[in-house]
Amino acid sequence: MSKKIVVVGSSNTDMTIRGNHLPVPGETILGGDFLMNPGGKGANQAVAAARLGGDVYFVAKVGNDVFGKSAIELYQKDGVHTDYVFTDDKLPSGVALIMVDENGQNCISVASGANGGLTPADVEKAKGVIAESDLVLMQLETPIDTIEYVARLANGCGKKVILNPAPAQPLSGDLLKNLYMIIPNETEAQILSGVEVVDEKSAKKAAQVISDKGVDIVLITLGSKGALVKEGSEFYIVPSRKVKAVDATAAGDTFCGALCVALAEGKSIREAVAFANCSAGISVTRMGAQASVPTRDEVNQLMKA
């Protein structure tokens, strides 16, 4: 039986333009498709987990504006519990401007807005649901002191705390010691470890360095090559399926949300990573953030294929 998943993180509105290539400084590109969707790494992960069958509670903060109100409505349609999505009357909702090229690569600029106002006092209001949960998932688009507070609170309650360290920044030993698992991509792993990740050997080295800082389970996502897992003293690669990438936006978020669903259902880490790889693989074949997240039926069908 699936258990409760609490996602603490950001809520943004994504404004995406797809063109032939990403502009260089000073360049203007004409044409391309425009798409506006709810986004934010926290929200993407919450929606992914809910759409894939998880019982998800989202802890976040939005502005008292049309973007915030619309986002909450859409979260609810996907089955995300929004009891702890707070409204800030002073700061606007977060906004992300995203450009995507014809190969699916992107660049993103974010105005955090109300995400920056999510405080430990807000999290304290959600203490009860955190205590009743099995997994707590976070990212780094909200204040680091709030993230550290959640990690201490949840770990103190015996909950599994999972961190997707994006956007990457230095992390304290206190935070790392309160984590059950950390999920960086290649770039984030390099920033956290000082090891350039270019192949399986360097990924193992980076995972070991990160693990030595206090978190035992390290999972480095390697894009089309799958994911490398350090679980205890064991290292292994879980491969991904080959797909035609259209837009990589929220692929990592889909992976994290899917992983938590599988773990909450009692699957092993290896099985959970395979499920997450499959989910993320579907998401990159579609435009948008939350719009690209697959359903459980879609993932099940692909895994059986």
N, C-alpha and C positions, 0 to 999 in steps of 0.2 A: 504494500500500500504506500502511495506517495505521501510524504510528510510536508509540512509547511516550509516554504522557502521565503526568506525575507531578503529583498533587494534594497540596499541603501545607495542612493546615487542621484544622478543628474537627470533633468528633464529639459529637453530643448525642442525648438521647432527647426527642422532642417530645410534649407532652401538649396536645392541641388540643380546644377546645370551640367549637362553632358555635351562635350565638344570633341573635336578631332584630337586635340592635344591640350595639355595643361599650359596656361600662359606663363611666360617668363616675366620678370619685373618690367613694368611699363607697357606690356603688350595687351591689346584688346582683341578678343576673339568674337566674331559674329556667328549667329546661328546656334543650334543645339537645343536639346529638349530641356524644359524646366519642370521640376517636380517639387512640391512643398509637402512635407510629411512631418509628423511628430518624430523626434529623435532624442538624442542624449544617451550616453552609454548606459546609465542606470535604467532609463526607461526601455531602451532597446532590449536589455537583458531581462527585464521584468516581463515584457511582452513576449519575448521568445520563450521563456520558461512557462508562461501561462498558456500560450498557443500550443505548446508541445505537451501539455497535460499536467503542469505543475499547479499546486495550490499556493499562489504567490501574493505576498503583501509587499507593497512598494512604499518606501519611506523617502520622501523628496520634498522639494519646495518649488512652487511656481509663482509667477506674478499674478496680480489681480487684473488680468487682461484677457483678450480674446484667445491668445495663444495658450495660456494656462487653462482656461475653461474648456477649450476644445480638446486639449491633450487629456484631461481627466476623463472626459466623456469617452474618448477612444480607448483609454486604458480599461475602463469599465466594460466596454463592448468585448474586449479580449479576455475578460474574466479576471483582470488584476484587481485585487482589493485596494481601494484608494483611501481608506480611513486615515492614513498617515501621510497623505500628500497635502502638505500645508501650503497656505496662500500668504504671500508677502505683499503687504499693501504699499510698500515703498519701492521695491525693486521690480523691474520687468521680468518676464519669463526669459529663459535663456534662448539664444538663437545661434545656429551654426550655418555658415555659408560653405557649401561643398562644391568643388569642381571635379568632374570625372572625365577621363580620356577614353578613347575608343578601346583601350585594352583593359578597362576597369580599374585602373589606378586612380587614386584621388588625392586631393589636398584639401584641408579643412581649417577654417578659422572660426573660433567660438567666442561669443560674448556671453559670459556666464550668468549675468543677471542674478535672479533669485537663487540659483544654485549655490552661489557664494554666501547666502544667508542661512544655509542649513546648519544649525548649531547642535551641540550636545544637549541643550535644553529641549530641542525638538525631538531628538532621538529618545530622550528620557520618557516622552509621552508614548513611545512605541515599545517601551521596555517589556510590557506584558506579552506582546506577540513575538518578540525576539526570544523570550524565555520559553515560549511554547513551540518554537520552530526547531527544525533539524539542521538547516543550513542557512548561513548568512553570506550573501554575495555583495561585494563592493568594487568600486573603481576609484579613480583619482580625479574626478571632475567636480568634487565637492571639497570643502576645507579639510586639510590634513588632520587638524586637531579633532574634527568630528569623526573622521575615519578611525583614528587611533582610539577614540572613546568607544566607538561601536565595537571595535576588535576586543578591547579589554572587557567590555560588558558581556558580549556574546561568549567569548572564551571562558569568562568567569562563570557563565551559566552552563558550561559544558557543551556549547554548540560548535559546529564545524564552521570556521570562518574562512572564506575563499576570497582572495583579492586578485583582481585583474588590474595590474599596475599601469594603467593608461589614463591620461598621458603620463609618460615616465618621469619620475623625479626621485631623488634620493629618499630612502626609507629608513626610519629609525629601527634599531635593534629591538626596541620594545614592541613596535608594531609587528615585525616579522615573527617574533616569538609567540605572538597571539594568533598566528595563522595556522590553519590546517593545510592549506594549499595556496600556491601562487601561480598565476597563469600569465606570464609575459609572452610577447611575440619576440622575434629575433632582435629587433632594435631595442626593445625594453630590457631584454635579457642582457644585452651588451652594456647598457647604461647601469644596470644593477650590479653586474659582475666585473665589468672592465674587460671582458673577453669578447672579441669580435666573433659573432656567430656566422659562419660561412658554410659549415657542413656538420655531419653528425658528431664528429670528434670534438669540434669546438663547442657544439651545443651541450654535449655531456660535461665538458669542462666548465662552461658557464653555469649549468644547473648545479654542479657540485659546489661552486663558489657561493651561489645564492643559498643553497641548502646549509652550508657551513655558517651562514649568518643567522640561522635560527628556525628556518621553515623546512620541514623534512620532505614534503611532497612538492616537487617543482615540475610544472608542465609547460614546456616551451612550444608554442604553436609555430609551425614552419611553413605556413601557406600551403601551396600545392603539394608539398612533400609530407604533409601530415603533422604529427606532433611527437615530440620527444618527452618521455616521462621519466622522472627519477622518483621512484617509490621505495623508500627505505634505502637499501644498498643496491637495488636493481635499477638498471636503465633499459628502456625499450622504446622502439618507434612504433606508433600506430599510423599506418598509411592512410592517405585520403584518396577519394575517387577523382578521376580526371573529368573536369567539366570545362565548358567555355565560359570564361568570366566576362560579365558585362559590367558589374559594379561591385567593388569590394566593401562598400560602406556597410557597416554593421555585421560583417561576416564574423569578426572576432566576438562581437556581442552575442550573436546567435550561438556561437560555439559555447560561450560561458553559460548562457541560459540553458542550453540543451544538456550540458554536462551536469548541471545542478539537478535537473529533472531526473536524469538517469541515476545519479547518486542517491537522490531522495527515494527512488524506487528500489534501492537495494542492489543495484548493479555494481560490479567491480569497477575499479578505475579504468582498466583496459577496455571493458565493455562500454563504459560511459564515454570514453574518448572516441571510440568508434562511432557511437551514436551522435556525438557532437560534431565530428568530422563530416558525417553525412548531412547533418542539418546545415552546417555552414556552407557545404558544397552546393546545396540547393540555393542558398541565399545569394551567392555571388552570380547566379545566372539571371538575377532580376535587379531592376533599378530600385533605389530608395533604401531607407533604413528599416523601419518596422514593416513597411510594405513588402520587403523581400523575405521576411521570416516565414518559413514553411509551417504547415500544419503537421500534426502527429501522423495522420494517415499518409501524407506525402513522404515523410521520412521512412515510415514503416515499409512502404511500397518500394522505395529505392534500396533499402537495406536487404530486402528479399530478392531483388533483381540479380 
